[in-house]
Amino acid sequence: MSSLSFEDAHVLFNRGFEGYLVPMNLSFDTFMSRFSNDGLSPSISIVAFDGTEPVGFVLQGLREAGGQKISWNGGTGIIPKYRGRKLGYSLIGESEKLLMELNVSLATLESLSENKAAISLYKNCGYQVEDELLFLCADGILESKLPDLDTYELIRIPAIQSIGTELFPHIVPWQTDASNSPKIGGEAVMISKNKEIQAACLIRKKCVYGNKAENITLFQVKENGNEEALNKLLAHALEYDQDIERSTYNFLKGNGRAVSSLQASGFDNTSVSQVFMTKWM
């Protein structure tokens, strides 16, 4: 993609998502912010041309975690008149050649659950579905009073301080990793007992100093089976006693105890769901 100007890349991006299940018509500034906020790189993103006309793309990012290189497909798009020509296979194939040259160990992506054609394409290219991703929400006061911590201790640290630790898993949806999504207002919140961490969650809180939070987004939860600790952690981290908006983002359905706890506390499904897909290179 480095062969295109950012202006041309922006036009291609919006044209590439025309008519999709969730069309994206981003402003130029929003499009540009994806590269810094989401860790995308023009130098490893792929563009397909018909002559001199750009007709399709794969946006990609790369990071190192747990001693291995992990890539992310941040969007595959083809302009409408070139769809149905198997161009998606060529784009994915070329993107993987580049990833292998860079010694990438694992390629990851997310796809809307309803987009059966895209999921089929990725499966045929060797990707497998790791898990479903949930977008839950709960607004308003969920509990009149937060549960007592009793013998537990709550610990909060900036999310950036959890990067490179084993506090959270590394193979997760790209934007939920501590190195990516919670850059502004990101926190890792832990609950411990007898100096041992029982559960931890990664959140992003939108608030102005001195005021209550406007909303809180939950990205990850890691726990050891102590449901009491998990319930206390979520209640405190997500401020169940406050009249605010709460949501999960690309939250792994496989984290069953956390999902059950959230739903029991009043979180509901939204109309959006995705699948998390991976391919070992």
WOCOR-V180724 format. One record per helix or strand. SS is the DSSP state (a for helix, b for strand). FROM is the first residue (numbers start at 0). LEN is the number of residues. Records with the same first field share a line. If there is no record, write none. Layout:
BEGIN
SS: FROM-LEN + FROM-LEN
END
This chain:
BEGIN
a: 5-11 + 27-10 + 41-3 + 79-3 + 86-15 + 115-9 + 158-4 + 173-3 + 226-11 + 255-9
b: 39-1 + 45-5 + 52-13 + 67-11 + 105-7 + 127-13 + 152-6 + 185-8 + 195-11 + 214-9 + 243-5 + 250-2 + 267-13
END
